[in-house]
Amino acid sequence: MESFGAERHIRQEEASLGGTMPVITVQLGRERTLETKRRLVAGLTNVAAEVLEVPRAEITVLIDVMGRDNWATAGELLSDRGSKEREGPARLELEAFFRKPAAQTKATPKKAAAKSPRRR
């Protein structure tokens, strides 16, 4: 039991030095499938752990689903907008947000073609 108390003390010390665990809050405009939410939280956790250099176990993701009656843009509830806007934007590929950018290679300059002498 003493080790638990010592670990707790270290956590409190970290928190007082600004080493608190990251909490990511995601607000969605509509409900998503459980599988989509699993992929989302896994991707966010992986990226945050890599970028912030913290263990995955320290990252918390909260999902807040906002109904169309509780979301407004430009002074108008989304539930009051036309059917075209109600459908929403095209579905984005979720994995594209979490891919590492490809390594950039410098283009090698092309050699100028040999010029043939002009005939007059």
N, C-alpha and C positions, 0 to 999 in steps of 0.2 A: 504494500500500500504506500510505502514511502516513495517509491519511484513515480507513482501517479501524482503525488503531491509535488514532487520535483518537476515533473513534466508540465504540470499546470502552472507552476511558478515561472518556468521558462516561457510558456505561451503568453502569460500576462506581461512579462518583460518585453517580449517581441512586440506585443500590441502597443505598449507604452512608447516604443521606439518607432512606431509607424509601420511595423511589419504585420499588419492585419491581413487576413486572407481576402482574396478578391471575390466580389459578388457582382455577377453580371445579370442585369435585368433586361428582359426582352419583352417588348409590347407588340402584340399581334392584333391586327384588325379583325381577324376571324379565327375560329377554331381550326386546328390542323389535326391530322391523324396522329395517333400515338407514335407510329414509326417515323413520321416527319419530325416530331418533337425529339425523339431519341437521337436522330441524326444531327439535328440542330445543336442539342446540348453537348453531344460528343465532339462535334467540330469546334464549337466555341471553347470548350474545355481544353482541347488539344492546342489550339492556337494561343489561348491565354497562358497556358503552362509554358509553352515555348518562348513566347515573347517576354513574359514577366519573370521567367526563370524560377517558377515555383512548382512544387509537386501538384499533380492533378488532383490529389485528395484534398487540397486546400481551396479548391475553386468551387464556388456555388453558383448555379444558374437558376434564376427565377423566371418563370414564364407567366406573363399577365395577358389574358385574352380580353380585348376590349370589344364590346358589341358595337354594331353600327349605330345604335341609338346613343352611344356614349362617346362618339368620335366625330369631331367636326373639323372642317377645313374651310377657310374663307367665310366663317360665320354660318355655315350650313351643315346640318347633320348629314352624315353619309347615307343614312337610311332615307333621307328626303331627296337624294339625287336620282338622276335618270337611270334606266336599266343598263345602259352601256357602261357607265362608271361603276355600277353595282357589281359587274362581273370582275372588275379589277384588272390589273396589268397581267401580261403573259407570265406564266410560271417561270421563274428563274432557276437555273441549275444551282442547287445549294452547294455542291462540292466546289464549284468555281470560286466561291468566296474564300475557301480555305486552302486552295492550292498554293504552294510556294511559287513565287514568280520564277520563270525560267532564267537561267544564268545568261546574262547579256554578253555577247561576244562582239568584239570590235571588228568592223568590216575592214578588210584589207583593201587599200586603194588599188584600183585597176591600173595596169600599165597602159600608157597611151599607145595606140596603134602606130606602127611605123608609117610615116608619110612617104608616099612615092613622089619623086620629083615631078613637077608640073611640066607638061609638054606644051609648047606654044606653037 
